């Protein structure tokens, strides 16, 4: 399967990954043959990018965690956010508040248990690479984003050599890193145009408010909470809320910030379309030493595949083909199944870019 903008999807192709609506219910199942009506339905539900299966990309991509675990984590995060959001409203009666608090405590216990299970599973597979972009619709972005940031940060943390206890705190803090956004008006969070200075100040408050809320209402420990507080700090001091610089920023928060930015860049947002993985990686690479700790950036680049299996790419010699296999030691030089020379279809053959010094990938192709 391959990741394509919805604008490039043609009728008759097949959906490569199940889509869910903003309540977590199945919208369309994997394998559905896409008609114009289905494509319109997908667009109406806030998706701008999807996975498809066509004759150019029949490979299966496996998630780094089991799909049912990811779904359960997303649903739990959704419940935590919704309960917390209602609880802080002033007009809620004490009985309902007590009931929601009990539900939230149960959900917090559940996400802690799930975090531990995810860490233990991935920790036993230290050579795993991220080969899949998580698809989110606009309305459910926050819940999917939190889970994905946790998984991305965990993968980076393992590559950087963190111990298991550090990884528990890192992953849990990332799962909850945006909890303070329950205090930000939805019309600001989902605004399609540029934020005003006043609106951006509201956004910036989510770090400190989330930290304080977890400290006062949960038994979440100090290290996950510091991630919530500091994940928007930047290595050069240009971040918020406290303009911390360098190693004054907690290491776990530094890792979270890279995972947070990468997942945000590869996600569709109300104000811009998602970047393909290789462009997001270029941004992270270019920000090493300024926004991000360069040592962490170098580790991250070894764990994220810029051209996942199934991606259709154009090469510097004019050939077009599908990424068939990743060379783990040279992830920018995968094995390509060539099927077209410029505008002419040809008999397919394999080209291992790791053995071709003068041929590189120049672009990702969506329209075929």
N, C-alpha and C positions, 0 to 999 in steps of 0.2 A: 504494500500500500504506500501511497505517497500523500504528502501534505500539500494542499493547493488552496488558493483563494477561491471563495465561492463563485466569484465572477468568471473563473476559468473552468468551472465544472460543466460538463456536457451531459445532456440527457442520455440515458442508457448505461452510464458508468454505475458502479456499485459503491455503496457507503462502506468505508473501511473500518470504522470504529463507531460503536453505539453512541448516540447523542441523547442527552438528558435535558429536560426543561429546568426552569429555575426552582421547581419544587423537588427536584431529584427524581422525577418520574421519567420513564423511557419515552423519548420523543420519536426516534426512529432506530430500529435495530441494525446492527452491523449486517452487511450483505444485502440491504434493501436496494433494489434497482431504482435509480433516481430519475424521476420525471420532472417536468417543469413545475408541477404542483408541489412536489416534495421539496424542490430547490427553493421555491418561494416560501414554503413553510419553515425551512431551516433559517432563511434570512429573517423572517418575521420573529423568530425566537432569539435573535441577537447573535447568530453565528456568522462570521465572515470568512472563516477558514475551516476546512474539514479534511479528513483523510478519505481518500477514494482508492478503489481497486480497479485497475484497468489493464489492458494488455501490456502496458509499459512497466507496471509495478505490481506483480502478483505476490510478492514476498509478504510474509507475516512479520510484524514487529511485536516483540514482547515487551510489556511494561516491566520496569525494574522491580515493582511490587505487584502482587496478584490484584487483578481488577476488582475483586470483591472487597479486598482490604482497602483499596483506594476509595471505593464507593462508601464504605462504612466510615472511613475517616472524614470524608467530605460531609456526609450526613450528620456526623457528630459535631463537627465544627459549625455547620449551619445551625444546629440546635443550640449550641453554646452561644453563638452570636445573637440568635433570635431571643433567647431567654434573657441574656444580659441586657439586650436592647430594651425589652419590655420592663425589666426590673428597675431600670434607672429612671423610668418615667414617673413624674410626680403624682399622677392621678391614679396610680395603681393601688388597690386596697391591700391591707396587710396580709389577709389570708392568701390572696393570689401571689403576693410577693414571696411569702414563705414557701408556697408550693413550687414556684419557679426556682427559688434558691435551692431547694432540695433536688430538683431535676438537674440544675446546673452543676451541683456538686457530683451527681451521678455521672453526668457527661464529662466533667473534668477527670474523674477517676477512669472513665472509659478511654479518653484520649491519652492519658498517661500510660495505661496498659497497652494500647495500640502502638504508641510511640516506642515503648520498650520492645514489643514484638517486631516492629519494622526494623529497628536498630539491630537487634539480634540476628535477624534474617540477612540483612545487607552486610553486616559486619563479617559474616562468614563467607562473603563473596567479594573480597576487596578489589578484584580486578574488573568489576562491573563498570560499564560505560553508559552514559545517558544517550539513548538512541531514539527517544520519543519526545515529542512536544505535547504537553497536556492541552487538550482542546477545552475551551471554556466559552460559555456565552456571556454576554455583557452583564446580565442581571445576576448571575451566579459567580462572577469573577472572583470575589473576595474569598469564598470558601475553597474553590479549586486552587486559587493562588496560594493560600496558606499551606495546604497540604503539599503542593508541588515545591514550594520554597523549603519546606522541611526535608523533602527527599533530596533536592538538589544540594542543600547545605550538608546533609548527612553524607552524601557521596563525596563532596569536597573535604569534609572533616576527616573521613576515612583516608583519603588520599594524602592529607596533611599529617596523618599519624596521630590523631587524637585517640585517647583511650575511650573505653566503652561508656564510662560514667559521664565524661565530657559530651559524648555523642547523644546520650539520653537528654541532657539539659539543652544541647544545641537544637535537637530536632523538636523538642517540646516548645521551646521558646519561639522557634520559627513557625510552628503550627498556630501559635497564638499571637504572632508579631503584630498583626493589624487589628487586634481586638479594640483598640482605642477608636477605630473608625465608627463604632456604634454611636459615638458622640458627635459625629460629623453629619450634617444634613445630607440626605440622599441626593438632593438636587445639586449639591456641590460635588459630591463624589462622582456622579454620573454626568456632569456637565460636558457638553460636546465642544464648547468654545473655550478659549483661553480663560483661566481663572483670573479674577481681580486680585489685587494685593490683599484685600480683606478675606477673600475666600481661601487664598493660599495660607494665610495665617491660621484659619480654621483647620485646614488639613494638617499643618505642622503641629497642632496641639494633640494629634492622635497618639503620638509616642508617649508623652508624659501622662496623658489621661489613661491610656491603656495600662501603663506601669502601675499607676496609683490604684486603678480599679482592681487589678489582680492582687496587689498587695493587701488591699482592704477587704476583699470579698472571697479570696480563695487561699488554699494552702500551697499554691505554686511557690517553689523556692526562689532564692534571689538571683540565681544565674539565668534561668529562663526569663525572669522579669527584666533583667538588664538588657537582654536582646530586644525585648519590646520597647524599652526606652531608647536604645542606641542604634537601632538598625538603619536609621537615616543619617547617622553621622558619616562623615567622609574623611579619608586619611589625611587630606590636605587642610582640614579644618573648615571646609565650606558647607558642611552638613548642619543638621539640626537634631535635637532642640538646644544643645549646649555648645555647638561649634568645637567639639573635641577634636584633637589632632593626633595622628600617629598612634602609638601604642597606649595613649590615654583612653582609646576606645577598646573596650573589652574584646578579646580575640574572637569569642563566639559571635559577638555582634558584627565584627568585621566580616566573618564568613557569611553571616546572614545577609549582610548588605549586598554581597555579590550575587547570591542566589536570588534575592528579592529583585534586583535590577534585571538579571537575565530573564527571569520568568515574566516580568512585566513587559520587557521588550518583545518577547516572543508571543505575547497575548494581544488579541484584538481589544481595543479600548474605545470608548465613545468618541474620543478626539483623534484617534489615529489607528491605522491598520497594523497588524503584527509584523515584526521583522522576521525574515527567515533565520534559522540558527546561525549560519555563518556570518550574517551581518551583526547579529547580537554579540557574537563572540568577538568580532572586530572592535565593537564598542567597548567591551570589557577589557580587551587587550590594550586598546588605546588609552584607557583610564587607569591602567596600572601605574602606580607611583604617584598618582594625583588623587583620584577618588578612592582607589582601592590599594591595599597592601600588595606589592608586586609579587612577593613570594606566594601569596594565596592565589593571585591571578594565574601564575604559572602552573600551580597545581590544578586549578579549575580547568584550564585549557587542555589538560591531559585526560579529563574525565568527561568532557562534553564533545559529542561528535558533530562537527559543523555541517556535514553532508550525510544525513542518516540514510540507511539502506532504503531503497525505493525512490530516492530523490532523482529526478531527471536533470542532468547537467549538460552544459555546453563546455567543450574543451578548447584550448587555445589553438588547436589545429583545425577547428571547424566541426569536428565530430560531435554528435549528440548521443547520449546514452544514459543508462540507469545505474545508479550505485548498487552493486551486487554484494560487495563484501568490504568490511572495514579492516584496514591494516592497523592494528592496535599501536604499533610503534611509530606509524606515520599516518595519523588520522586525516591529514590533508591530502593524502595520496591513496584513495581507495581503489578497489577493483571496479572497473566500469564495463557494463555490457553495452557496446556500441551498436546502435541500430540505424543511425542516420548520418550521412555526410552532407552537411549544410542542409539543402532542401530535399535531398534524394535519399529514400529508404534503401538500406543495403542489408546483406545477409549479416545477422548479428555475430559478433565476436567479442572476446574478453580482452580488455586492456588493463594491465596492472600498472597504475601510475607510479607506484613505488619503484618501478624499474625504468621509468621514462623520465629522464632528467629535464627534458625540454618541453614537456606537456603538463599543463596545469588546468585546473577548473577555473573558468572565467565567469560563469553565471549559472543560476538555477532557471530551468525552463518549466513553465506551467502550461502554456498554450501549445497543443500538439495537433 
